Amino acid sequence: GGRRSMKTADTVVPFGALCELLDRCAGCTKMSTKKKRLKLFMTHYEQAIEALQKQLASTGSSLSDQDKRQHRSQSWFELLRLLLPDLDATRENYGLKEGSIAKLYVKLLGLGQSEEASRLIEWKKPQGPDSLEKGGDFP
């Protein structure tokens, strides 16, 4: 089918747009507002899928109904695997725990022995003056 050579919506909808949506939802307390924002994002995502299919059709390539369904499914899959990573059975577990990831970040970012490096590596320990801040959230 045409699925392999076609762009999926995740290639044209900026990842930053998804991050912005999630940040806005995280800062909102009303569930109705969160649902409204998510619905609007998904509407735009669906429009991106349709635009890609129309763009392909305008180049003279014809898509069968099955190709369109496969393309739509693949596009939605790419978004949903970001929103629901625990349910993504197709992506392997890398076998890295938070501590290993922290050490890798320190090395890749060239943080050396900095305070930021210590905070990443000791992410479970309480931080701040008099250790009043809670630890345990991987930064």
C-alpha positions in Angstrom: 0.0 0.0 0.0 0.9 3.7 0.0 1.4 3.8 3.7 5.1 3.4 3.7 5.9 6.2 1.4 3.3 8.6 2.8 4.0 11.2 5.5 2.0 10.7 8.6 0.4 13.6 10.5 3.1 13.4 13.2 5.6 14.6 10.6 3.7 17.8 9.9 2.2 18.6 13.3 5.1 20.0 15.4 6.0 18.1 18.5 6.2 21.4 20.2 2.4 21.8 19.6 1.8 18.6 21.5 4.1 19.7 24.3 2.3 23.0 24.5 -1.0 21.2 24.8 0.2 19.0 27.5 1.7 21.9 29.4 -1.6 23.8 29.2 -3.5 20.8 30.4 -1.1 20.2 33.3 -1.6 23.8 34.4 -5.4 23.6 34.3 -7.7 22.2 37.0 -11.0 22.0 35.1 -11.4 18.6 33.4 -13.9 20.2 30.9 -11.2 22.7 29.8 -8.6 19.9 29.4 -11.1 17.9 27.3 -11.9 20.9 25.2 -8.2 21.5 24.5 -7.5 17.9 23.7 -10.5 17.7 21.4 -9.3 20.9 19.6 -5.8 19.4 19.2 -7.2 16.1 17.9 -9.4 18.0 15.4 -6.4 19.8 14.0 -4.5 16.5 13.9 -7.3 14.9 11.9 -7.3 17.9 9.6 -3.5 17.4 9.1 -4.2 13.8 8.1 -6.8 14.8 5.6 -4.6 17.6 4.2 -1.8 15.0 3.6 -4.1 12.7 1.8 -5.4 15.6 -0.4 -1.9 16.7 -1.1 -1.0 13.2 -2.3 -4.1 13.0 -4.4 -3.3 16.4 -6.0 0.1 15.0 -7.2 -1.8 12.4 -9.3 -1.3 9.5 -6.9 -4.6 7.8 -6.1 -5.2 6.2 -2.7 -7.5 3.3 -2.2 -9.9 3.4 0.7 -7.8 0.8 2.4 -4.6 3.0 1.9 -6.5 5.9 3.4 -7.6 3.9 6.4 -4.1 2.5 6.9 -2.6 6.0 6.7 -5.2 7.4 9.1 -4.6 4.6 11.6 -0.8 5.0 11.4 -1.1 8.7 11.9 -3.2 8.3 15.0 -1.0 5.5 16.3 2.0 7.9 16.2 0.1 10.4 18.4 -1.4 7.9 20.8 1.9 6.2 21.5 3.2 9.6 22.8 0.0 10.2 24.8 -0.2 6.7 26.2 3.4 5.3 26.3 2.6 2.5 28.8 0.2 1.0 26.3 2.7 1.0 23.4 3.5 -2.7 23.0 5.4 -2.1 19.8 8.2 -0.1 21.3 10.8 -2.1 23.3 11.7 -1.4 26.8 15.2 -0.1 26.8 16.0 -1.6 30.2 17.2 1.7 31.6 16.1 2.8 35.1 15.9 6.4 36.1 19.4 6.3 37.7 21.0 5.0 34.5 19.1 7.5 32.4 20.3 10.3 34.8 23.9 9.3 34.4 23.5 9.1 30.6 22.0 12.6 30.6 24.9 13.9 32.6 27.4 12.4 30.2 25.5 13.5 27.0 24.9 17.0 28.3 28.5 17.4 29.5 27.3 18.4 33.0 30.4 17.0 34.7 30.3 17.5 38.5 27.8 20.4 38.4 24.9 20.9 40.7 22.6 20.0 37.9 24.4 16.7 37.5 24.1 16.0 41.2 20.3 16.8 41.1 19.8 14.4 38.2 21.8 11.6 39.7 20.4 12.0 43.2 16.9 12.6 41.9 15.2 10.6 44.7 16.8 12.7 47.5 15.0 15.7 48.8 16.5 19.0 47.4 16.6 22.5 48.7 17.2 24.3 51.9 16.8 22.1 55.0 15.6 19.3 52.6 12.0 20.5 52.8 11.4 19.9 49.1 10.2 16.4 48.3 12.5 14.2 46.2 11.4 11.4 43.9 10.2 13.2 40.8 12.7 12.5 38.0 13.4 16.0 36.6 
